[in-house]
């Protein structure tokens, strides 16, 4: 062993295919330069948030999948209201990086790291590969991760601030739906 971790524990990289998904990226500027469809990117340390928010922590004790689903649902509000790419990252699950698209949109992903990587490793790699790290917002309560991502140029979002941000996004979506309902009702009223 030469400094650091034993060779079998060395963190692996995220497969290049994750960054080269045609539906996720578009050609921009000079040839070979790739840009994400949504400019801003919210990266969320899933396990950290599940334990940071009291309502999710309580649900997690009873039903892990329900807690994860609620977190995904709530993050969907920021994705939809803010036109922001969202990546929720959970620690180790098998040999390969798995990518789920809960809403069917390629700009909203749930990643499960391979067992050789942590969520922090993946988040750091995503920030490091970003064209502009200042457009990456990382939600975690982990202070070591905070220092790492801030040193790379990303913006740290504490769990309490993310909760407030999600609440504002949910309110904006609810207001938009209420406005559509009013418009639809007026149209129906005119046709009766």
C-alpha positions, 0 to 999 in steps of 0.5 A: 500500500502506497499512501491512501487506501488499499488498492481494492478500496480505491474509489472508482470513477463514475462511468463516462456513459453517465455524462454522455447520455445523449438525452441529458446533454446537448452540444454547445459552443465548440465541437466536443464541449458538452453542456447539461440541458438545465444550467443549474444542478442540485446534488443531494446527499440522500442518506444525509438528508433522510437523517437530517430532517426529523419527519424523514428520519421518523419515517425512515425508521418505519419504512425506508422506501417511503422515506426515499420516495417522499424525498424524491417527491419533494425534490421534484418541486425544485426540478419543476419550479426552478428548471433545475437539474436534480441528482439525488445520490445514495450510497452503495448498491451492488457493483454498478452505478444505477440511475433511476429517472423517477419522473421520466425526465433525464434532468431528474436522477436518483443514483445508487453508487456502486459499493466501491464509491460513496455518495460523497465520492460521486457528488465530488466527481459530478462537481469536478466534471461540471463545466461551471462548478459555481452552478452546482448546489450541494445539499448535505449536512456533512461538514467535511463534504461541505469543505470539499465541494466549496473548495471545488467552487460549488455552493453548499446548501444546508439541510434546513435551507433546502427544506425552505427552498423546497417549501417555496418551490411547492408553494409556487407549483401549488399557486400555478395549479390553482391559477390553471384551475381558475382558468379552466373553471372560467372556460367551463362557466362560459360554455355552460 
